[in-house]
Amino acid sequence: MSNGDIFLGEVIGTAILILFGAGVCAAVTLRFSKARASGWIVIAFGWGFAVLAGAYTAAPLSGGHLNPAVTVGVAVDTGVWDKVWVYLLGQMVGAMFGAVLAYLVYLAQFQANVRKEGTTEGTADEPTPTLGIFSTIPEIRNPVANLITEIIATIALVLPILAFGRNTGIGIGQIPGEEAGVYGSGISVLLVSFLVVGIGLSLGGPTGYAINPARDLGPRIVHTFLPIPNKGTSDWGYAWIPVVGPLVGGILAGLVYNAAF
């Protein structure tokens, strides 16, 4: 794969990931959304479908990492680092672009995020903080506990992804070592999508399961600059945890997989 293909694939795939992922969070969060207050299960499945759409789209160009933790985990396992920077750059650009697209989809709802005349504080009609649509926020702010949660949840993502890669028959495209025209089933991306749903349902409660530095940092940057009324803080004091935690988790997953398999 050329650097250009990798960059383009990761930009497109990660933009789709964030469009769907931030989109489902906006749908559940914002006033005047038909899906408002539909709950955590909807968010978990929305992010799973986001991975499905983004990774399948990007796979022919870049392999569809869409996540610096995955890229770093693969590099730790294989020892190949020369294209890591291309993946990371594409993922960050794509994440920011996807956040802007999600904002545009819900533009009218974001613009309506104002206090109605006569609204009593604490009611459903008051403005809604919007950072949670774009990035993660811990339920209990405890840096050590939050970091541990992100590390473990990311290991739970990256380690199975590396294991799926051992079975070339479930991948996308020509199976290495087989005669021309013999392709994998392509279900590996579907399996990863269900894995992300499972992580969201089982491990997402404490921190919102960033498990992806680009998924959190890119949209957080965009949130800082978007002209959203009453948008609230972008919470930069917490921002290092959903970056460092997943990167550490990806590295540990790569080391464990390399040692065990």
C-alpha positions as CSV (number, residue, x, y, z in Angstrom):
1,M,0.0,0.0,0.0
2,S,1.3,3.4,-0.9
3,N,1.4,6.3,1.6
4,G,-1.3,8.1,-0.5
5,D,-3.6,5.1,-0.3
6,I,-3.1,4.7,3.4
7,F,-3.7,8.4,4.1
8,L,-6.8,8.6,1.9
9,G,-8.2,5.4,3.3
10,E,-7.8,6.4,6.9
11,V,-9.2,9.9,6.3
12,I,-12.3,8.5,4.6
13,G,-12.8,5.6,7.0
14,T,-12.2,7.6,10.2
15,A,-14.5,10.4,8.9
16,I,-17.3,7.8,8.4
17,L,-16.5,6.4,11.9
18,I,-16.9,9.7,13.6
19,L,-19.9,10.8,11.4
20,F,-21.8,7.8,12.6
21,G,-20.5,7.7,16.1
22,A,-20.9,11.4,17.0
23,G,-24.1,11.3,15.0
24,V,-25.7,8.7,17.3
25,C,-24.5,10.6,20.3
26,A,-26.1,13.8,18.9
27,A,-29.3,11.9,18.2
28,V,-29.5,10.7,21.7
29,T,-28.4,13.9,23.4
30,L,-29.8,16.9,21.6
31,R,-33.2,18.5,22.1
32,F,-35.5,18.3,19.0
33,S,-33.9,15.0,17.9
34,K,-36.3,12.3,17.3
35,A,-34.0,9.8,19.0
36,R,-33.5,11.9,22.1
37,A,-33.0,9.9,25.4
38,S,-33.0,6.6,23.6
39,G,-30.2,5.3,25.8
40,W,-26.8,3.7,26.1
41,I,-27.7,0.5,24.0
42,V,-28.5,2.7,21.0
43,I,-25.1,4.5,21.4
44,A,-23.2,1.2,21.7
45,F,-24.8,-0.2,18.6
46,G,-24.4,3.1,16.8
47,W,-20.7,3.1,17.4
48,G,-20.5,-0.6,16.3
49,F,-22.2,0.3,13.0
50,A,-19.8,3.2,12.7
51,V,-16.9,0.8,12.8
52,L,-18.6,-1.4,10.3
53,A,-19.1,1.3,7.8
54,G,-15.8,3.1,8.3
55,A,-13.6,0.0,8.3
56,Y,-15.2,-1.7,5.3
57,T,-14.9,1.5,3.3
58,A,-11.2,2.0,4.2
59,A,-10.1,-1.6,4.1
60,P,-9.2,-1.8,0.4
61,L,-7.0,1.3,0.6
62,S,-5.4,1.1,4.0
63,G,-6.6,-2.0,5.9
64,G,-9.0,0.1,7.8
65,H,-7.2,0.7,11.1
66,L,-9.1,4.0,12.0
67,N,-7.5,4.0,15.4
68,P,-3.9,4.9,16.5
69,A,-4.1,2.2,19.2
70,V,-4.7,-0.4,16.5
71,T,-1.9,1.0,14.3
72,V,0.5,1.0,17.2
73,G,-0.5,-2.4,18.4
74,V,0.1,-3.9,14.9
75,A,3.5,-2.1,14.7
76,V,4.5,-3.5,18.1
77,D,3.6,-7.0,17.0
78,T,5.1,-6.8,13.5
79,G,8.0,-4.5,14.2
80,V,7.1,-2.4,11.1
81,W,6.9,1.3,12.0
82,D,7.7,3.1,8.8
83,K,4.1,3.9,7.8
84,V,2.7,4.5,11.3
85,W,2.9,8.3,10.9
86,V,0.8,8.1,7.7
87,Y,-1.9,6.1,9.5
88,L,-2.0,8.5,12.5
89,L,-2.1,11.6,10.3
90,G,-4.9,10.2,8.2
91,Q,-6.8,9.2,11.3
92,M,-6.6,12.6,13.0
93,V,-7.6,14.4,9.8
94,G,-10.5,12.0,9.3
95,A,-11.7,12.3,12.9
96,M,-11.8,16.1,12.7
97,F,-13.6,16.0,9.3
98,G,-16.1,13.5,10.6
99,A,-16.9,15.7,13.6
100,V,-17.6,18.6,11.3
101,L,-19.9,16.5,9.2
102,A,-21.8,15.3,12.3
103,Y,-22.2,18.9,13.4
104,L,-23.6,19.8,10.0
105,V,-26.1,17.0,10.0
106,Y,-27.5,18.3,13.4
107,L,-26.9,21.9,12.6
108,A,-30.5,23.0,13.4
109,Q,-30.5,21.1,16.7
110,F,-27.1,22.6,17.7
111,Q,-28.4,26.1,16.9
112,A,-31.5,25.4,19.0
113,N,-29.3,24.6,22.0
114,V,-30.5,27.8,23.8
115,R,-32.5,28.4,26.9
116,K,-36.2,28.9,26.3
117,E,-37.7,32.0,27.8
118,G,-39.1,31.1,31.2
119,T,-37.2,27.8,31.4
120,T,-36.4,26.7,35.0
121,E,-32.9,25.5,35.5
122,G,-32.6,21.7,35.7
123,T,-35.5,21.0,33.4
124,A,-35.4,19.2,30.0
125,D,-35.7,22.4,28.1
126,E,-32.5,24.0,29.3
127,P,-29.4,24.0,27.1
128,T,-27.4,20.8,26.9
129,P,-23.6,20.6,27.3
130,T,-22.4,19.1,24.0
131,L,-18.9,17.8,24.6
132,G,-20.2,14.3,25.2
133,I,-21.4,14.2,21.6
134,F,-17.9,14.6,20.3
135,S,-15.6,13.2,23.0
136,T,-15.6,11.2,26.2
137,I,-16.3,12.4,29.7
138,P,-15.8,10.2,32.8
139,E,-18.7,9.5,35.1
140,I,-16.4,9.7,38.1
141,R,-13.4,11.9,37.6
142,N,-10.5,9.8,39.0
143,P,-7.5,10.0,36.7
144,V,-5.9,6.8,37.8
145,A,-9.1,4.8,37.6
146,N,-10.1,6.4,34.3
147,L,-6.6,5.6,32.8
148,I,-6.8,2.0,33.9
149,T,-10.3,1.7,32.4
150,E,-9.1,3.0,29.0
151,I,-6.0,0.8,29.0
152,I,-8.0,-2.4,29.8
153,A,-10.8,-1.6,27.4
154,T,-8.3,-0.9,24.6
155,I,-6.5,-4.2,25.2
156,A,-9.9,-5.8,25.0
157,L,-10.2,-4.2,21.5
158,V,-6.7,-4.6,20.0
159,L,-5.8,-8.1,21.2
160,P,-8.8,-9.7,19.5
161,I,-8.2,-7.6,16.4
162,L,-4.7,-9.0,16.2
163,A,-6.0,-12.5,16.7
164,F,-8.6,-12.0,14.0
165,G,-5.7,-11.2,11.7
166,R,-4.2,-14.7,12.1
167,N,-7.2,-16.1,10.3
168,T,-6.6,-14.9,6.7
169,G,-9.8,-16.6,5.6
170,I,-12.0,-14.0,7.3
171,G,-10.1,-11.0,6.0
172,I,-10.8,-8.7,3.0
173,G,-9.2,-9.2,-0.4
174,Q,-6.9,-11.8,-1.8
175,I,-5.8,-14.4,0.7
176,P,-1.9,-14.4,0.9
177,G,-0.4,-17.6,-0.4
178,E,-3.5,-18.7,-2.2
179,E,-3.9,-18.8,-6.0
180,A,-5.3,-15.7,-7.7
181,G,-9.0,-15.2,-7.2
182,V,-9.2,-16.7,-3.7
183,Y,-10.5,-14.1,-1.4
184,G,-11.3,-13.9,2.3
185,S,-14.9,-13.9,3.5
186,G,-14.6,-10.3,4.8
187,I,-16.4,-11.0,8.1
188,S,-13.4,-9.8,10.2
189,V,-14.7,-6.2,10.1
190,L,-18.2,-7.5,11.2
191,L,-16.6,-9.3,14.1
192,V,-14.7,-6.1,15.1
193,S,-17.9,-4.2,14.9
194,F,-19.7,-6.5,17.3
195,L,-16.6,-6.4,19.5
196,V,-16.9,-2.6,19.8
197,V,-20.6,-3.0,20.7
198,G,-19.6,-5.5,23.4
199,I,-16.9,-3.2,24.8
200,G,-19.4,-0.3,24.9
201,L,-22.0,-2.4,26.8
202,S,-19.6,-4.1,29.2
203,L,-16.7,-1.6,29.7
204,G,-18.0,1.7,28.5
205,G,-19.8,2.9,31.7
206,P,-16.9,4.5,33.6
207,T,-15.4,6.7,30.9
208,G,-17.4,6.4,27.7
209,Y,-14.9,4.0,26.1
210,A,-12.7,6.2,23.9
211,I,-10.4,3.2,23.1
212,N,-9.2,5.4,20.2
213,P,-7.0,8.5,20.6
214,A,-8.1,10.0,17.3
215,R,-11.8,9.4,18.0
216,D,-11.5,11.5,21.1
217,L,-8.8,14.1,20.4
218,G,-9.9,15.1,16.8
219,P,-13.5,15.8,17.7
220,R,-12.5,17.5,20.9
221,I,-10.4,20.0,18.9
222,V,-13.3,20.6,16.6
223,H,-15.7,21.1,19.5
224,T,-13.4,23.8,20.8
225,F,-13.9,25.9,17.7
226,L,-17.4,25.1,16.6
227,P,-19.9,28.0,17.1
228,I,-22.4,26.0,19.2
229,P,-24.5,28.0,21.6
230,N,-24.1,27.0,25.3
231,K,-21.7,24.2,24.3
232,G,-20.0,24.0,27.6
233,T,-16.3,23.2,28.2
234,S,-14.1,21.1,26.0
235,D,-12.5,19.7,29.2
236,W,-8.9,19.8,28.1
237,G,-7.8,18.8,31.6
238,Y,-9.1,15.3,31.0
239,A,-8.1,15.1,27.3
240,W,-4.8,13.3,27.9
241,I,-6.4,10.2,29.4
242,P,-8.3,9.0,26.3
243,V,-5.1,9.6,24.3
244,V,-2.5,8.0,26.6
245,G,-4.7,5.2,27.9
246,P,-5.6,3.7,24.5
247,L,-2.0,4.1,23.3
248,V,-0.7,2.2,26.3
249,G,-3.4,-0.4,25.8
250,G,-2.5,-0.8,22.2
251,I,1.2,-1.2,23.0
252,L,0.5,-3.8,25.7
253,A,-1.9,-5.7,23.4
254,G,0.8,-5.9,20.8
255,L,3.4,-7.1,23.3
256,V,1.1,-9.8,24.7
257,Y,0.1,-11.0,21.3
258,N,3.7,-11.1,20.0
259,A,4.8,-13.1,23.1
260,A,1.8,-15.5,23.2
261,F,1.2,-16.2,19.6
